[in-house]
């Protein structure tokens, strides 16, 4: 199975997560098996103090797997290791039709840039990034060189992702 990647990128509070969730919902409704990768720019923890798995990690375990009849997760402590590359994380995921990647502005996969009128920060990313193939915005954009979609045009964006990744021709 070919690994198809497509990204949702943009500045903080531009609507990346909301759009990613809506796209996962729509693409899975269409029958595709979708996985996601979310890049966090800060120290995060999916485990809570007091849980057994938290105690395992704090005791020094390099990896902790939590397994139940409904889901499983592996937490890997980097300690003195560098953050793994996107390619390394992609390799660790199970086979699927499409991996949606939230964040990872500087990587080479095709992306949608999200923009919101309110709370804008940073310059548009399209000018310096040829991998951005569309913009999803909540306001009119006049001087864009790539197609512009309404931020809530999930069907149109899903159609475009299917074309861009070869899921549908």
C-alpha positions in Angstrom: 0.0 0.0 0.0 1.4 3.4 -1.0 1.6 5.9 1.9 -0.3 9.0 0.8 0.5 12.1 2.9 -1.3 15.4 2.9 -0.9 18.3 5.4 -2.9 21.0 7.1 -0.6 23.8 8.1 -0.8 27.4 9.3 0.0 29.7 12.1 -1.3 29.2 15.7 -5.1 29.5 16.0 -5.7 29.5 12.3 -8.1 26.5 12.4 -5.7 23.6 11.7 -7.2 21.2 14.2 -10.8 22.0 13.5 -10.2 21.5 9.8 -8.2 18.3 10.3 -11.0 16.8 12.4 -13.6 17.7 9.8 -11.5 16.2 7.0 -11.0 13.0 8.9 -14.7 12.7 9.5 -15.5 13.3 5.8 -12.8 11.2 4.3 -13.6 8.2 6.6 -17.3 8.7 5.7 -16.2 8.3 2.1 -14.7 4.9 3.0 -11.0 5.8 3.3 -8.8 4.5 6.2 -7.2 7.7 7.6 -4.5 8.2 10.2 -3.2 11.5 11.5 0.0 12.9 12.8 -0.1 16.1 14.9 3.1 18.0 15.6 3.3 19.8 18.9 5.7 22.6 19.4 5.7 22.3 23.2 6.2 19.8 25.9 3.1 17.6 26.0 2.0 14.6 28.0 -0.8 12.2 27.2 -0.4 10.5 30.5 -1.6 11.7 33.8 0.2 11.8 37.1 -0.9 8.9 39.3 -1.7 6.4 36.6 0.3 3.2 36.5 1.8 4.0 33.0 2.9 7.4 34.3 4.6 5.8 37.2 6.3 3.3 34.8 7.7 6.2 32.7 8.8 8.2 35.7 10.6 5.1 37.0 12.7 5.2 33.8 11.0 3.0 31.2 12.0 4.2 27.7 8.7 3.0 26.2 5.4 2.2 27.8 2.6 0.4 26.0 -0.9 0.7 27.3 -3.2 -2.0 25.9 -6.9 -2.6 26.3 -9.6 -4.4 24.3 -10.5 -1.0 22.7 -7.2 0.7 21.9 -3.5 0.7 22.5 -0.8 3.4 22.7 2.9 3.5 23.0 4.7 6.4 24.7 8.3 6.8 23.9 10.5 9.0 26.1 13.1 10.9 24.1 15.3 11.6 27.1 18.5 12.7 25.2 17.4 11.7 21.7 16.4 14.2 19.0 12.8 14.5 18.0 12.1 11.8 15.4 11.7 12.8 11.8 8.3 12.9 10.1 9.4 9.9 8.0 10.3 7.9 11.1 6.8 8.5 12.6 5.1 7.7 9.2 7.0 4.3 9.2 5.6 3.4 12.6 2.0 3.8 11.6 -0.1 0.9 10.4 -1.0 0.8 6.7 -3.8 3.2 5.7 -5.1 5.0 2.7 -4.1 8.5 3.8 -2.1 10.2 6.6 -3.3 13.7 7.4 -0.4 15.7 8.9 -1.2 18.7 11.1 1.6 21.1 11.5 5.1 20.3 10.1 5.2 23.5 8.1 8.7 22.9 6.7 8.2 19.3 5.4 7.9 18.5 1.7 4.5 16.9 1.4 1.5 18.8 -0.2 -0.4 21.0 2.2 -3.5 23.2 2.8 -2.7 26.5 4.6 -5.4 27.5 7.0 -6.1 31.2 7.7 -8.5 33.1 9.9 -9.2 36.8 9.9 -9.2 37.1 13.6 -6.0 36.5 15.5 -3.7 36.4 12.4 -0.1 36.0 13.1 2.7 35.6 10.7 2.9 36.2 6.9 1.0 34.0 4.5 3.0 30.7 4.0 2.1 30.3 0.3 4.6 32.9 -0.9 7.6 30.9 0.4 6.3 27.3 0.2 5.6 25.6 -3.1 4.2 22.5 -1.3 1.1 24.5 -0.3 -1.4 23.7 -3.0 -4.5 25.4 -1.5 -5.6 27.9 1.2 -8.6 27.4 3.4 -9.7 30.8 4.7 -12.6 32.4 6.6 -12.2 35.7 4.7 -11.7 36.8 1.1 -8.2 36.6 -0.4 -7.5 38.4 -3.6 -3.9 38.0 -4.4 -3.4 34.2 -3.9 -1.5 32.1 -6.4 -3.2 28.8 -5.3 -6.9 27.8 -5.1 -8.7 29.4 -2.1 -11.5 27.5 -0.4 -13.9 28.6 2.4 -12.5 27.3 5.7 -15.7 25.2 6.1 -15.8 23.8 2.6 -14.9 20.3 3.8 -16.4 18.5 0.8 -14.5 20.7 -1.7 -11.3 20.3 0.3 -11.8 16.5 0.6 -12.3 16.3 -3.1 -9.1 18.2 -3.7 -7.1 16.0 -1.3 -8.5 12.9 -3.1 -7.3 14.4 -6.4 -3.9 15.6 -5.1 -3.0 12.3 -3.4 -4.3 10.0 -6.2 -7.0 8.5 -4.0 -9.4 9.4 -6.8 -8.6 10.7 -10.3 
